[in-house]
Amino acid sequence: MSVPFLDLKAINLAQGAELEAAFKRVLNSGWYILGSETAAFEASFAEYCGSAHGIGVANGLDAIFLILKGYGIGPGDEVIVPSNTFIATWLAVSHCGARPVPVEPVEATYNLDPALVEAAITDKTKAIIAVHLYGQPADMGPLKEIARRRGLKLIEDAAQAHGARYDGGVTGQLGDAAAFSFYPGKNLGALGDGGAVTTNDDTLADRIRTYRNYGSKIKYYNDVPGYNSRLDELQAALLAVKLPALDAQNQQRRAIAAYYSQHLAGIEGLTLPVVPSWAEPVWHLYVVRHAQRDRLAKKLTEKQIGTIVHYPVAPHLQPAYADMGYKEGDFPIAEAIHREVLSLPVSPVMTLEDAAEVVAAVKAALAELQPRFRKPQSVRGKQLMFRDATVGDAEFILSLRTDEKKGRYLSATSPDVAKQKEWLQRYAQDDSQIYFIICTLDGKPVGTVRLYDQRGDSFCWGSWIKSDEAPSGFGVESALMIYDFALQLGFQRSHFDVRKGNTSVHQFHERFGAVVTGQSDIDNFYDMSNAAIRGALRQYRKYLPDGAVVTF
């Protein structure tokens, strides 16, 4: 049986007759923008959130943006944002002309870590945006205290958290203002786009109502340079139909999430969501983590279980923010989360039988994902040996990437020993790759080689070697050791890239039987089949007469 990630048709048809009646009412009214339907929904939603004001806007991004504008935040200002979030949180800050300042999350909850916020505050900081990611509220108590003490605005990005509670209080009134999205896939979703702001701040509410409507309070009289960001009458009427069912639908999501948490507990390598005692999430998403996320997702697709990655790339590594100068390794917690997260199906129309199908498929898929890379103690050749990298190798690894003659660092990443050690600590828990130190038989390190599994029955690899310190013939021997080791692990193909200027390396691998499968501006991409690898091992046997001797 297939289980879709989210069946919007079924969700909306459950209230189909009421939605059709609302559509006809709006159609027959002859009034489609900022009328009685919008006003009625705004009042109902504000009451649901326990707020004095609800202001309908075009979408969730505009909701955050208009809050910031309403508070006068702009060029020269800074706003604290999570490093782990959907990019809309950052974009709203950028659209104001302010600078988003990322802070890492609590890894267990994925939400902003209050303990790290204080250090990111400067005299330019004007606000903190706390995202209730995946439908679980951020830890608002400590954040509220920091904001109060430092004179900052605390803004909720509640786009995924309609009805979630923190310490008994509902989202939408936990800070100075809150931004909601009514994108169709949200817990309270429109049949188009939409958003809203909730707040108890009368002045802010008045400003946002003005900004959203071309800067106008009276038609054709414009007080400020405003925007066109209005929740239309039709979406407001449809949302008014759906709002009374929200709590019951959230409860069904909780039942599905509870089933997952019970029946997927204790599976090695699979990280489940963590819910603090003060949080009542609404499970917009049920997000797990696994080191082989992409392979797991592929297996589940084959088993007709829908999944989505929320989200594959952290905001600081998106091309949209390249001008901020961030690089891989700057926010390691967010980066690790984005590499590993996978969302399982959860919706108000799912049954426990559906959840059982998902659980069975996940367990079956994980059983098929036996780690490709069993990390050995050593791989021994004729003149060389490989050993597993440890934290103690951090300085040597960085030294490989420095051209000592020219005093130039060869890698795009900065030479930071602490970050290299952090990476090696995470690597020790990662069975999706192997990072070897290449040594002479007397233990002298001369290089590194990394193997990682990205294509099921294939492996990719790359290496750095100090050629002036390695024995004669090391290049052929190390390549053969890699290939022989990979064959022993059951791989069928090899993929790697070589810089175009390395003519001898290209010729060497083409003699091995490698085939060029593509190219970039600087690299050629090679593929080697199982047969070609075995042929190379036979042809160059003198370099590795006993094969790669692997000790686990």
C-alpha positions as CSV (number, residue, x, y, z in Angstrom):
1,M,0.0,0.0,0.0
2,S,1.3,3.5,-0.9
3,V,1.3,6.3,1.6
4,P,1.7,9.8,0.1
5,F,3.7,12.4,1.9
6,L,0.7,14.7,2.1
7,D,-2.7,14.2,0.4
8,L,-4.0,17.8,0.1
9,K,-7.0,16.7,-2.0
10,A,-8.2,14.3,0.7
11,I,-7.6,16.9,3.5
12,N,-9.7,19.6,1.7
13,L,-12.4,17.3,0.4
14,A,-13.1,16.3,4.1
15,Q,-14.7,19.8,4.3
16,G,-15.6,20.0,0.6
17,A,-19.2,21.0,1.0
18,E,-18.4,23.8,3.5
19,L,-15.6,25.1,1.3
20,E,-17.8,25.2,-1.8
21,A,-20.5,27.1,0.2
22,A,-17.9,29.6,1.3
23,F,-16.6,30.0,-2.3
24,K,-20.1,30.7,-3.6
25,R,-20.7,33.2,-0.8
26,V,-17.7,35.2,-1.8
27,L,-18.4,34.8,-5.5
28,N,-21.9,36.2,-5.0
29,S,-20.8,39.0,-2.7
30,G,-19.0,41.0,-5.4
31,W,-16.4,42.1,-2.9
32,Y,-13.0,40.3,-3.2
33,I,-10.3,42.3,-1.4
34,L,-10.3,43.5,2.3
35,G,-13.9,43.0,3.0
36,S,-16.1,41.3,5.7
37,E,-14.7,37.8,5.1
38,T,-11.1,39.0,5.8
39,A,-12.2,41.0,8.8
40,A,-14.1,38.1,10.3
41,F,-11.3,35.6,9.8
42,E,-8.7,38.0,11.3
43,A,-10.8,38.4,14.4
44,S,-11.4,34.6,14.7
45,F,-7.7,33.8,14.2
46,A,-6.6,36.5,16.7
47,E,-9.0,35.0,19.3
48,Y,-7.7,31.5,18.6
49,C,-4.1,32.7,19.2
50,G,-5.1,34.8,22.3
51,S,-3.9,38.0,20.6
52,A,-5.5,41.4,20.3
53,H,-4.9,41.7,16.6
54,G,-4.9,39.5,13.6
55,I,-3.8,41.0,10.2
56,G,-4.2,39.0,7.0
57,V,-1.3,39.4,4.5
58,A,-0.3,37.7,1.3
59,N,2.0,35.0,2.6
60,G,4.3,34.0,5.5
61,L,7.4,35.7,4.2
62,D,5.5,39.0,4.0
63,A,4.2,38.5,7.5
64,I,7.8,38.4,8.9
65,F,8.9,41.3,6.6
66,L,6.0,43.5,7.6
67,I,6.6,42.9,11.3
68,L,10.2,44.0,10.8
69,K,9.2,47.0,8.8
70,G,6.6,47.9,11.4
71,Y,9.3,48.0,14.0
72,G,11.4,50.3,11.8
73,I,14.1,47.7,11.3
74,G,16.2,48.4,8.2
75,P,19.7,49.0,6.7
76,G,22.5,48.9,9.3
77,D,20.4,46.8,11.7
78,E,21.0,43.1,12.6
79,V,18.4,40.5,13.4
80,I,19.2,37.1,15.2
81,V,17.9,34.2,13.1
82,P,18.4,30.4,13.4
83,S,21.1,28.9,11.3
84,N,18.7,26.0,10.8
85,T,15.4,27.1,9.2
86,F,13.6,27.6,5.9
87,I,15.3,30.5,4.0
88,A,12.2,32.7,4.2
89,T,13.2,33.7,7.8
90,W,16.4,35.1,6.4
91,L,14.9,36.6,3.3
92,A,12.5,38.7,5.3
93,V,15.4,40.3,7.2
94,S,17.3,40.8,3.9
95,H,14.3,42.4,2.2
96,C,14.3,45.0,5.0
97,G,17.9,45.9,4.3
98,A,19.0,44.5,7.7
99,R,21.5,41.7,8.2
100,P,20.5,38.2,9.3
101,V,22.9,37.0,12.1
102,P,22.6,33.2,12.3
103,V,22.8,31.3,15.6
104,E,23.0,27.5,15.9
105,P,20.1,25.4,17.2
106,V,19.8,23.0,20.0
107,E,20.6,19.9,18.0
108,A,18.0,17.7,19.7
109,T,15.0,20.0,19.0
110,Y,16.3,21.8,15.8
111,N,15.2,25.2,17.3
112,L,17.2,28.3,18.2
113,D,19.6,27.7,21.2
114,P,19.0,30.5,23.8
115,A,22.3,29.8,25.4
116,L,24.1,30.9,22.2
117,V,22.0,34.0,21.4
118,E,23.6,36.4,23.9
119,A,27.0,36.1,22.3
120,A,25.6,37.1,18.8
121,I,24.0,40.3,20.1
122,T,25.8,43.6,19.1
123,D,24.8,47.2,19.4
124,K,23.2,46.8,15.9
125,T,20.9,44.0,17.0
126,K,17.2,45.0,17.0
127,A,15.3,41.7,17.1
128,I,15.4,37.9,17.6
129,I,13.3,35.7,15.3
130,A,12.5,32.4,17.0
131,V,11.3,29.8,14.5
132,H,8.9,27.1,15.7
133,L,10.4,24.7,13.3
134,Y,8.5,21.6,12.1
135,G,5.6,22.6,14.4
136,Q,7.5,22.5,17.7
137,P,7.8,25.7,19.7
138,A,11.2,27.2,20.4
139,D,12.3,27.7,24.0
140,M,10.6,31.1,24.4
141,G,11.1,31.6,28.1
142,P,14.8,32.2,28.0
143,L,14.6,34.1,24.7
144,K,11.9,36.4,26.2
145,E,14.2,37.1,29.1
146,I,17.1,37.9,26.8
147,A,15.0,40.1,24.6
148,R,13.6,42.0,27.6
149,R,17.0,42.6,29.2
150,R,18.7,43.7,26.0
151,G,15.8,45.8,24.7
152,L,15.1,43.7,21.6
153,K,11.9,42.6,19.9
154,L,11.1,38.9,20.0
155,I,9.3,37.7,16.9
156,E,7.8,34.3,16.4
157,D,8.1,32.6,12.9
158,A,5.1,30.4,13.5
159,A,4.6,29.4,9.9
160,Q,4.6,25.7,10.8
161,A,3.1,25.9,14.2
162,H,-0.6,26.8,14.2
163,G,-2.0,25.7,17.5
164,A,1.3,24.6,19.1
165,R,1.8,25.4,22.8
166,Y,4.7,26.5,24.9
167,D,4.3,26.0,28.6
168,G,0.5,26.1,28.1
169,G,0.5,29.3,26.0
170,V,-0.4,29.0,22.3
171,T,1.9,30.2,19.6
172,G,1.0,33.6,18.2
173,Q,1.1,35.4,21.6
174,L,4.5,34.2,23.0
175,G,6.5,37.2,21.8
176,D,6.0,40.8,20.6
177,A,4.5,39.6,17.3
178,A,4.1,36.4,15.3
179,A,4.1,35.6,11.6
180,F,2.0,32.8,10.2
181,S,1.8,31.2,6.7
182,F,-1.3,29.6,5.2
183,Y,0.5,27.9,2.4
184,P,-1.7,24.9,1.4
185,G,0.5,22.3,3.0
186,K,0.4,24.0,6.5
187,N,-1.6,22.7,9.4
188,L,-4.0,25.6,8.7
189,G,-3.7,25.8,4.9
190,A,-5.5,27.9,2.3
191,L,-6.4,26.8,-1.2
192,G,-3.8,29.3,-2.4
193,D,-1.3,31.5,-0.6
194,G,-1.8,33.5,2.5
195,G,-0.4,34.7,5.8
196,A,-1.1,36.6,8.9
197,V,0.4,38.6,11.7
198,T,-0.8,38.4,15.3
199,T,0.2,40.8,18.0
200,N,-0.9,42.7,21.1
201,D,0.9,45.8,20.0
202,D,-1.7,48.3,18.8
203,T,0.8,50.6,17.1
204,L,2.5,47.7,15.2
205,A,-0.9,46.4,14.1
206,D,-1.9,49.8,12.7
207,R,1.4,50.1,10.8
208,I,1.1,46.7,9.3
209,R,-2.4,47.3,8.2
210,T,-1.2,50.5,6.5
211,Y,1.9,48.9,5.0
212,R,0.0,45.9,3.5
213,N,-2.3,48.2,1.5
214,Y,0.0,50.5,-0.4
215,G,0.7,52.5,2.7
216,S,-2.9,53.7,2.7
217,K,-5.6,53.9,5.4
218,I,-8.0,55.8,3.2
219,K,-8.3,54.7,-0.5
220,Y,-6.0,56.6,-2.8
221,Y,-4.4,58.5,0.1
222,N,-1.0,57.1,0.9
223,D,0.8,57.9,4.2
224,V,3.9,55.8,3.6
225,P,5.6,53.9,0.7
226,G,3.7,50.7,1.3
227,Y,3.3,47.3,-0.3
228,N,0.6,45.1,-1.8
229,S,0.3,42.2,0.6
230,R,-3.3,41.4,1.4
231,L,-5.1,38.2,2.3
232,D,-8.0,38.1,-0.2
233,E,-11.6,37.5,0.6
234,L,-11.8,34.0,-0.9
235,Q,-8.8,32.6,1.1
236,A,-10.1,34.3,4.2
237,A,-13.5,32.6,3.8
238,L,-12.0,29.2,3.2
239,L,-9.6,29.5,6.2
240,A,-12.6,30.5,8.3
241,V,-14.2,27.1,7.4
242,K,-11.0,25.3,8.3
243,L,-10.1,27.0,11.5
244,P,-12.7,25.3,13.8
245,A,-11.3,21.9,12.7
246,L,-7.6,22.8,13.4
247,D,-7.4,21.4,16.9
248,A,-8.9,18.0,15.9
249,Q,-6.6,17.8,12.9
250,N,-3.6,18.6,15.0
251,Q,-4.7,15.9,17.5
252,Q,-4.7,13.3,14.7
253,R,-1.2,14.5,13.7
254,R,-0.1,13.9,17.3
255,A,-1.5,10.4,17.2
256,I,0.5,9.6,14.0
257,A,3.6,11.1,15.5
258,A,3.2,9.1,18.8
259,Y,2.8,5.9,16.8
260,Y,6.1,6.6,14.9
261,S,7.9,7.5,18.1
262,Q,6.8,4.3,19.8
263,H,7.4,1.9,17.0
264,L,10.6,3.4,15.5
265,A,12.3,3.8,18.9
266,G,15.7,2.2,19.6
267,I,16.6,1.6,15.9
268,E,20.4,2.1,15.6
269,G,21.3,5.1,13.4
270,L,17.8,6.5,13.3
271,T,17.4,9.7,15.3
272,L,13.8,10.5,16.3
273,P,12.3,13.9,17.3
274,V,12.8,15.0,20.9
275,V,10.0,16.9,22.6
276,P,10.8,18.9,25.8
277,S,8.4,18.8,28.7
278,W,7.3,22.4,28.0
279,A,6.4,21.8,24.4
280,E,3.2,20.6,22.7
281,P,4.1,20.4,19.0
282,V,1.5,20.1,16.3
283,W,3.7,17.9,14.1
284,H,3.6,19.9,10.9
285,L,6.4,17.6,10.0
286,Y,7.8,14.4,11.6
287,V,11.5,14.6,10.9
288,V,14.0,11.8,11.5
289,R,17.7,11.8,10.9
290,H,20.0,9.2,9.3
291,A,23.6,9.3,8.1
292,Q,22.5,7.7,4.8
293,R,19.4,10.0,4.4
294,D,19.4,10.0,0.6
295,R,19.7,6.2,0.3
296,L,16.9,5.8,2.9
297,A,14.7,8.2,1.0
298,K,15.3,6.3,-2.2
299,K,14.5,3.0,-0.6
300,L,11.2,4.4,0.8
301,T,10.3,5.8,-2.6
302,E,10.7,2.3,-4.0
303,K,8.4,1.1,-1.3
304,Q,5.8,3.8,-2.3
305,I,6.3,5.9,0.9
306,G,6.4,9.6,0.3
307,T,9.2,11.6,1.9
308,I,10.6,15.1,1.6
309,V,13.9,16.7,2.8
310,H,13.2,19.8,5.0
311,Y,15.7,21.2,4.0
312,P,18.7,20.0,1.9
313,V,20.9,23.1,2.2
314,A,21.3,25.4,5.2
315,P,20.6,29.1,4.4
316,H,24.2,30.3,4.9
317,L,25.4,27.9,2.2
318,Q,22.7,28.9,-0.4
319,P,23.9,30.9,-3.4
320,A,21.5,33.6,-2.3
321,Y,23.7,34.4,0.6
322,A,27.1,33.8,-1.0
323,D,27.9,37.5,-0.5
324,M,27.9,37.1,3.3
325,G,31.1,35.0,3.0
326,Y,30.0,32.0,5.0
327,K,31.5,28.6,4.1
328,E,31.0,25.0,4.9
329,G,31.9,24.3,8.6
330,D,30.9,27.7,9.9
331,F,27.6,26.3,11.3
332,P,28.3,22.6,11.8
333,I,25.2,21.7,13.7
334,A,22.9,23.2,11.0
335,E,24.9,21.6,8.3
336,A,24.8,18.2,9.9
337,I,21.0,18.5,10.3
338,H,20.5,19.5,6.7
339,R,22.6,16.6,5.5
340,E,20.6,14.0,7.5
341,V,17.0,15.1,8.0
342,L,14.1,13.3,6.3
343,S,10.4,14.0,6.8
344,L,8.0,11.1,7.0
345,P,4.3,11.3,6.1
346,V,2.1,12.9,8.7
347,S,-1.4,14.5,8.1
348,P,-4.9,14.6,9.6
349,V,-6.2,12.2,7.0
350,M,-3.6,9.5,7.8
351,T,-4.7,6.5,9.9
352,L,-2.7,4.4,12.3
353,E,-2.8,1.7,9.6
354,D,-1.1,4.1,7.3
355,A,1.5,4.9,10.0
356,A,2.1,1.1,10.5
357,E,2.8,0.9,6.7
358,V,5.4,3.7,7.0
359,V,7.0,2.1,10.1
360,A,7.3,-1.3,8.3
361,A,8.8,0.3,5.2
362,V,11.3,2.3,7.3
363,K,12.4,-0.8,9.1
364,A,12.7,-2.8,5.9
365,A,14.6,0.0,4.2
366,L,17.0,0.3,7.1
367,A,17.6,-3.4,7.0
368,E,18.6,-3.0,3.4
369,L,20.9,-0.2,4.3
370,Q,23.6,-2.2,6.0
371,P,26.6,0.1,6.3
372,R,28.7,-0.1,3.2
373,F,31.7,1.2,5.0
374,R,32.8,-1.1,7.7
375,K,35.6,0.9,9.2
376,P,38.7,-1.3,9.4
377,Q,41.7,-0.9,11.7
378,S,44.0,-0.9,8.7
379,V,44.4,-1.7,5.0
380,R,48.0,-2.9,4.2
381,G,49.7,-3.0,0.9
382,K,53.3,-3.5,-0.3
383,Q,54.8,-0.1,0.8
384,L,51.8,1.7,2.2
385,M,49.1,1.2,4.7
386,F,45.8,3.0,5.4
387,R,44.5,3.6,8.9
388,D,41.3,5.3,10.1
389,A,41.6,9.0,10.8
390,T,41.3,10.2,14.4
391,V,41.1,13.7,16.1
392,G,44.8,13.6,16.6
393,D,45.3,13.8,12.8
394,A,43.7,17.2,12.5
395,E,47.0,19.2,12.1
396,F,48.5,16.7,9.6
397,I,45.3,16.9,7.5
398,L,45.5,20.6,7.4
399,S,49.2,20.6,6.5
400,L,48.4,18.6,3.4
401,R,46.5,21.5,2.0
402,T,49.3,24.1,2.5
403,D,51.8,24.8,-0.1
404,E,54.7,25.3,2.2
405,K,57.0,26.7,-0.6
406,K,54.6,29.4,-1.5
407,G,53.0,29.8,2.0
408,R,49.6,29.4,0.4
409,Y,46.6,27.4,1.6
410,L,45.2,25.2,-1.1
411,S,41.7,24.5,0.2
412,A,38.6,26.7,-0.1
413,T,38.1,26.1,3.7
414,S,40.1,28.1,6.2
415,P,42.9,26.3,8.1
416,D,41.1,25.9,11.4
417,V,42.4,23.1,13.6
418,A,39.4,23.3,16.0
419,K,36.9,22.9,13.2
420,Q,38.9,20.1,11.7
421,K,38.8,18.3,15.1
422,E,35.0,18.8,15.3
423,W,34.6,17.3,11.9
424,L,36.7,14.3,12.9
425,Q,34.7,13.8,16.0
426,R,31.5,13.7,13.9
427,Y,33.2,11.4,11.4
428,A,33.8,8.8,14.1
429,Q,30.0,8.4,14.4
430,D,29.4,8.4,10.6
431,D,29.2,5.0,8.8
432,S,28.5,6.6,5.4
433,Q,32.2,7.3,4.6
434,I,35.7,6.3,5.5
435,Y,38.6,8.8,6.0
436,F,42.0,7.1,5.8
437,I,45.4,8.4,6.7
438,I,47.9,7.0,4.2
439,C,51.1,6.0,5.9
440,T,54.4,4.3,5.0
441,L,54.8,0.9,6.7
442,D,56.8,2.5,9.5
443,G,53.8,4.7,10.3
444,K,54.8,8.0,8.8
445,P,51.7,9.8,7.4
446,V,52.0,10.9,3.8
447,G,48.4,11.6,2.7
448,T,44.7,11.0,3.1
449,V,42.0,9.3,1.1
450,R,38.2,9.6,1.6
451,L,35.7,7.1,0.4
452,Y,32.0,7.8,0.5
453,D,28.9,6.0,-0.7
454,Q,26.5,8.1,-2.7
455,R,25.1,5.8,-5.4
456,G,24.0,2.5,-3.8
457,D,26.3,0.0,-5.3
458,S,29.0,2.6,-6.2
459,F,31.5,4.5,-4.2
460,C,33.3,7.8,-4.7
461,W,36.8,8.7,-3.6
462,G,39.4,11.5,-3.5
463,S,42.8,12.0,-1.9
464,W,45.5,14.4,-0.9
465,I,49.1,13.1,-0.9
466,K,52.5,14.7,-0.1
467,S,54.2,13.1,-3.1
468,D,57.7,14.2,-2.1
469,E,57.4,12.2,1.1
470,A,55.8,9.1,-0.3
471,P,57.7,6.0,-1.7
472,S,58.2,5.4,-5.4
473,G,55.1,3.9,-7.0
474,F,52.8,5.2,-4.2
475,G,50.3,6.5,-6.6
476,V,49.5,3.2,-8.3
477,E,49.7,1.3,-5.1
478,S,47.4,3.6,-3.2
479,A,44.8,3.6,-6.0
480,L,44.9,-0.3,-6.2
481,M,44.5,-0.5,-2.4
482,I,41.4,1.7,-2.6
483,Y,39.9,-0.4,-5.4
484,D,40.7,-3.8,-3.9
485,F,39.4,-2.6,-0.5
486,A,36.2,-1.4,-2.1
487,L,35.7,-4.6,-4.0
488,Q,36.0,-6.5,-0.7
489,L,33.2,-4.4,0.7
490,G,30.9,-5.3,-2.3
491,F,31.0,-2.2,-4.4
492,Q,30.5,-2.6,-8.1
493,R,31.7,0.8,-9.5
494,S,33.9,3.7,-8.7
495,H,33.4,7.4,-9.3
496,F,36.0,10.2,-9.0
497,D,37.1,13.4,-10.5
498,V,40.5,14.6,-11.6
499,R,41.7,18.2,-12.3
500,K,42.1,18.7,-16.0
501,G,45.7,19.8,-15.7
502,N,46.8,16.5,-14.2
503,T,47.7,14.8,-17.5
504,S,49.6,11.9,-16.0
505,V,46.8,11.1,-13.6
506,H,44.3,11.1,-16.4
507,Q,46.5,8.8,-18.5
508,F,47.0,6.5,-15.5
509,H,43.3,6.0,-14.8
510,E,42.5,5.7,-18.5
511,R,45.0,2.8,-18.6
512,F,43.0,1.4,-15.7
513,G,39.9,1.4,-17.9
514,A,38.2,4.5,-16.4
515,V,35.7,6.2,-18.7
516,V,35.1,10.0,-18.7
517,T,31.4,10.5,-17.9
518,G,31.3,14.3,-17.7
519,Q,33.3,17.4,-16.9
520,S,33.2,20.8,-15.2
521,D,35.3,23.9,-15.9
522,I,38.2,22.4,-13.9
523,D,37.5,18.6,-13.6
524,N,36.9,15.5,-15.6
525,F,34.5,13.0,-14.0
526,Y,35.4,9.3,-14.3
527,D,33.6,6.0,-13.8
528,M,35.2,2.6,-13.4
529,S,33.3,-0.6,-13.6
530,N,33.9,-3.7,-11.5
531,A,35.4,-5.4,-14.5
532,A,37.8,-2.5,-15.1
533,I,38.8,-2.5,-11.5
534,R,39.6,-6.2,-11.5
535,G,41.5,-5.8,-14.8
536,A,43.6,-3.0,-13.2
537,L,44.4,-5.2,-10.2
538,R,45.6,-8.0,-12.5
539,Q,47.6,-5.7,-14.8
540,Y,49.4,-3.9,-11.9
541,R,49.7,-6.8,-9.6
542,K,53.4,-6.1,-9.1
543,Y,52.5,-3.0,-7.1
544,L,50.1,-5.0,-4.9
545,P,51.2,-8.6,-5.1
546,D,49.1,-9.8,-2.0
547,G,46.2,-7.5,-2.6
548,A,44.9,-5.1,0.0
549,V,45.1,-6.9,3.4
550,V,42.2,-5.6,5.4
551,T,42.0,-5.9,9.2
552,F,38.7,-5.1,10.9
